[in-house]
Amino acid sequence: MPNKKQLKTNPANSKKQRTAYQSLAAPSLRFSPNAWAKILYLRDAGDTEIGGFGVSRKDDLLLVEDFVTVKQRASVVSVEFDDDAVAEFFDEQVDMNRSPAEFARLWIHSHPGECPLPSPTDEQTFGRVFGASDWAAMVIVARGGQTYCRLRFNSGPGGSIEIPVAVDYSIPFEGSDHEAWHKEYEANIHVERIVSRGLLEFDSDGVAQRDGALDCGDCELFDDTAFDFEIDPWEEFKCRI
């Protein structure tokens, strides 16, 4: 039968074991300060969504060391990557001796509003593009500062988990490069405006109104081909965070 001395545990070892267990039980997606600064700069460079891929460290796939955009068509509610640009990006990464797990598993994009929760379009894209991957993560950075990250894995029974996002200041990092980041934005982000076209009504003072806003007995009715009304798709969106 073990004596009391044998039953004693080293507090330092216990703390290390608890820390290791907590690290395994509750992973987080970490960004180098430089990668995070680049994401925020590109997020705020325009008024649309922007998207790209996180490039991870080989021995720590949840540590993002770089954020890379590709040519894309961006609006306030969506981002559509150019297929040829994605293929070219993948080829470049393979030429740098990186595996897909390092550059093709972290889909990162911004939301121009306050809410980071995925839209139905985000969910469809994540399922369609990354559904066959062994694992992947959808990361959303809202302009208001909140973040969302869902890690999904298909090995074994499969599953998904929401994990926190953090900036890891413990690793060495270079300074920001706004000039290079701005050039990347100009080269890759092609803005698309979402507009609503239709019938315009004018009141007695000649002010254009939305359809059905006035009694047509008091206004002129035109089939509009010249007036655009920009839509704010986030106006009615309720964030659950």
C-alpha positions in Angstrom: 0.0 0.0 0.0 1.5 3.4 -0.9 2.6 5.6 1.9 1.7 9.2 2.4 4.9 10.4 0.8 4.1 8.5 -2.3 0.7 10.0 -2.5 2.0 13.5 -2.4 2.0 15.5 -5.6 4.3 18.3 -6.7 2.2 21.5 -6.9 4.4 22.8 -9.7 3.8 19.7 -11.8 0.1 19.8 -11.1 -0.1 23.3 -12.3 1.8 22.4 -15.5 -0.6 19.5 -16.1 -3.6 21.6 -15.5 -2.3 24.3 -17.9 -1.5 21.6 -20.6 -5.0 20.1 -20.2 -6.7 23.5 -20.4 -4.7 24.3 -23.5 -5.9 21.1 -25.1 -9.5 21.5 -23.9 -9.9 25.1 -24.9 -7.8 26.0 -28.0 -7.7 29.6 -29.3 -6.8 31.1 -32.6 -3.9 33.4 -32.1 -2.5 36.1 -34.4 0.9 37.6 -34.6 0.7 41.3 -33.9 1.8 42.0 -37.5 -0.9 39.7 -39.0 -3.5 41.3 -36.8 -2.5 44.8 -37.6 -2.7 44.0 -41.3 -6.2 42.5 -41.0 -7.4 45.7 -39.1 -5.8 48.0 -41.7 -7.5 46.2 -44.7 -10.8 45.9 -42.8 -10.9 49.7 -42.4 -9.5 50.6 -45.8 -13.0 50.7 -47.4 -16.6 50.2 -46.5 -17.1 46.7 -47.7 -16.2 43.2 -46.5 -12.7 42.0 -47.3 -11.5 38.4 -47.2 -8.4 36.3 -47.4 -6.5 33.3 -46.0 -4.6 33.0 -42.7 -1.1 31.6 -43.1 -0.1 29.5 -40.0 3.1 28.4 -38.4 4.0 24.8 -39.4 4.3 23.6 -35.9 1.4 25.6 -34.6 -1.5 25.6 -37.0 -3.7 27.9 -34.8 -1.0 30.6 -34.8 -1.6 33.0 -37.8 1.6 34.6 -38.9 0.3 36.3 -42.0 -3.0 37.3 -43.7 -3.1 37.3 -47.5 -5.8 38.5 -49.8 -6.5 37.5 -53.3 -8.4 39.2 -56.1 -12.0 39.4 -55.1 -15.3 41.2 -55.7 -16.5 42.7 -52.4 -19.7 44.3 -51.3 -21.1 45.3 -47.9 -22.5 41.8 -47.5 -20.3 39.4 -49.4 -16.8 38.5 -50.8 -16.3 36.5 -53.9 -12.7 35.3 -54.6 -11.4 35.0 -58.1 -10.8 31.3 -58.8 -7.7 31.9 -60.8 -6.3 34.1 -58.1 -6.9 31.5 -55.4 -5.2 28.8 -57.6 -2.2 31.1 -58.1 -2.0 31.8 -54.3 -2.1 28.1 -53.6 0.7 27.4 -56.1 2.9 30.1 -54.6 2.4 28.6 -51.1 3.3 25.1 -52.3 6.4 26.5 -54.0 7.3 27.9 -50.6 7.2 24.3 -49.2 4.0 24.9 -47.3 1.2 22.3 -46.9 -2.5 23.1 -47.4 -2.9 22.9 -43.6 -0.7 26.0 -43.3 -2.4 28.2 -45.9 -5.8 26.9 -46.9 -7.7 26.1 -43.7 -8.3 29.6 -42.2 -10.9 31.6 -44.0 -10.8 35.1 -42.6 -13.1 38.0 -43.6 -14.5 41.2 -42.2 -18.0 42.5 -41.5 -18.5 46.3 -42.0 -21.0 46.5 -39.2 -20.8 45.8 -35.4 -21.8 42.2 -35.5 -19.3 39.4 -36.2 -21.8 36.5 -36.5 -21.8 34.6 -39.8 -24.6 35.4 -42.2 -26.5 32.6 -44.2 -24.1 33.4 -47.1 -21.1 32.9 -44.9 -22.5 29.5 -43.7 -23.1 28.4 -47.3 -19.7 29.4 -48.4 -18.0 27.7 -45.5 -19.8 24.5 -46.0 -19.4 24.5 -49.8 -15.7 25.5 -50.0 -14.3 23.9 -46.8 -16.7 21.1 -46.1 -14.4 18.4 -47.5 -11.3 19.6 -45.6 -10.1 17.6 -42.7 -10.4 20.8 -40.6 -11.0 24.4 -41.2 -12.0 27.6 -39.4 -14.2 30.5 -40.3 -13.0 33.8 -38.8 -14.9 37.0 -38.8 -13.6 40.4 -37.7 -16.3 43.1 -37.4 -15.5 46.8 -37.8 -16.9 47.3 -34.3 -14.0 45.2 -32.9 -15.8 42.0 -32.0 -14.6 38.7 -33.5 -16.0 35.2 -34.2 -14.2 32.0 -34.9 -15.6 28.5 -35.4 -13.3 25.6 -35.8 -14.7 22.6 -37.7 -13.1 19.2 -38.0 -14.3 16.3 -40.2 -12.0 13.5 -38.9 -13.6 10.9 -36.7 -17.2 11.7 -35.8 -16.6 15.4 -36.8 -17.9 18.4 -35.0 -17.3 22.1 -34.5 -16.5 24.5 -31.7 -16.4 28.2 -31.3 -13.0 29.3 -30.0 -11.7 32.7 -28.8 -9.4 34.9 -30.9 -6.3 36.5 -29.4 -3.2 38.4 -30.4 0.0 36.7 -29.2 2.5 39.4 -28.2 4.9 36.9 -26.9 6.4 36.1 -30.4 8.8 38.4 -32.3 7.1 40.6 -34.9 8.0 43.2 -37.5 6.6 46.7 -37.7 3.6 47.6 -39.8 3.8 48.3 -43.5 0.8 50.5 -44.4 2.2 51.3 -47.9 2.5 47.6 -48.9 -0.9 46.8 -47.3 -2.6 49.6 -49.2 -1.1 48.4 -52.5 -2.4 44.9 -51.8 -5.9 46.4 -51.0 -5.9 48.4 -54.3 -4.7 45.4 -56.3 -7.1 42.8 -54.9 -10.3 44.4 -53.5 -12.8 45.3 -56.3 -15.8 47.0 -54.8 -19.4 46.2 -55.9 -22.2 48.4 -54.9 -25.6 46.9 -54.0 -28.4 49.1 -55.2 -32.2 48.9 -55.5 -33.8 50.0 -58.8 -37.5 50.5 -59.4 -40.3 52.9 -59.5 -39.7 56.4 -58.1 -42.5 58.6 -56.7 -42.1 62.3 -56.4 -44.1 64.4 -53.9 -45.6 67.8 -54.7 -42.2 69.4 -53.9 -40.3 67.2 -56.4 -38.7 65.1 -53.7 -38.1 61.4 -54.7 -39.8 58.8 -52.5 -39.6 55.1 -52.1 -42.3 52.9 -53.8 -45.6 53.1 -52.1 -44.5 56.0 -49.8 -47.1 58.4 -51.2 -50.6 58.3 -52.7 -50.0 58.4 -56.4 -52.8 60.9 -56.8 -50.4 63.5 -55.4 -47.2 62.6 -57.3 -45.8 61.7 -60.6 -44.7 58.1 -61.2 -41.6 57.2 -63.3 -40.0 54.0 -64.3 -36.6 54.8 -63.0 -33.4 53.9 -64.8 -31.2 56.6 -63.4 -31.6 56.6 -59.6 -29.9 54.2 -57.3 -30.6 53.8 -53.6 -27.8 52.1 -51.7 -29.1 49.4 -49.4 -27.8 48.9 -45.8 -28.2 45.2 -45.4 -27.1 45.3 -41.7 -29.8 47.8 -40.8 -32.2 45.1 -39.7 -29.6 42.5 -38.6 -29.8 41.8 -34.9 -26.5 40.6 -33.4 -27.0 38.0 -30.7 -23.7 38.7 -29.0 
